[in-house]
Amino acid sequence: MGRVYLARHTRIAQKRVRSKSYTANLRTAPTFWRAFQREPSRLRRFRTPQRGHVLDIDVTPQGMPYLVCEYRRRRSCRITCAR
């Protein structure tokens, strides 16, 4: 799995983004890199008003892959499912 963080764009201070990084044990899985490269196209297919689009996908100099998406405020799944 990975971790998702709320962050600010480095050049546009008002722009909030979601940054997803992936755990080390996942990065060593044989199928990980192929799945990582396909993730943006998968997210595009499931575009909804609540989900922001992919802004960037890359790997840090330390070898950690990350995905940056537009942040959109939305209701908690728990609240939405309870209705």
N, C-alpha and C positions, 0 to 999 in steps of 0.2 A: 504494500500500500504506500501511500504518500501522505504528505502533510500539505494543507492548504493554508495560506496566510493572506491576510488583507494587507495591502501595501499601497504606496503612492508612487505614481509615475515619476521617474527621475528628472524629466524635463518639463513636465506639465504638473505643477504642484497640486492642482485641484482634481486631477484625474486619479481615481481610486481603481486599483486592479486586484485581482486574485492571482496569487502566485502558488503554483503547485510544484513541490519537489518530491523526489522519489527516494525511498529508503535504500540503503546499501545492499541489503539482501535481495531486494527485488531487482536491482540493476544487474545482478550476476545471473539471473534466470536466463536460460537460453533464448526464450522468445521475447524478452523484454524490449530490446531495441526496435524490433519490427513493430511491436504494438505501440511503443512510444511514438514512432514516426506516423502511425496511422491515426493516433488519437485526435488531432485537429480535424481531420475529415469526418470522423465519427461525430464529433461535437457539432459540426456544421449541419449534419443530417437531423439532429435533434434540437434545432434552434427553436427557442420559445422566447416570449417577451421577458421572462425572468432570467434567462441565461445569456450572459454576455458572450461576444464572439472572441475567438482566439486572436491575441495580438502578437505573440511571439512564442517560439519554441526553440530551445537551444541547449547547450551543455556548457557548464562553467569550466574554467581552466583546470579545476580540480576533478573534472569528470562527472559532476552531478547534473543530470538532465533536469530541466525545468520547463514549465508551461505557464504562460502569462495570459490571463483572460480579462476581458472587461468586467468590472464589478457592477452588479446591479443589486440594489437592495430588494429583498424579497421576504416573504413570510417563511417562518419555520415550517418544515414538512409536518412536524407534529401538530401544529395549529391547523394547517390546511387539511390534513387527513381527518382531524376531529370534526370538521364541519360537515 
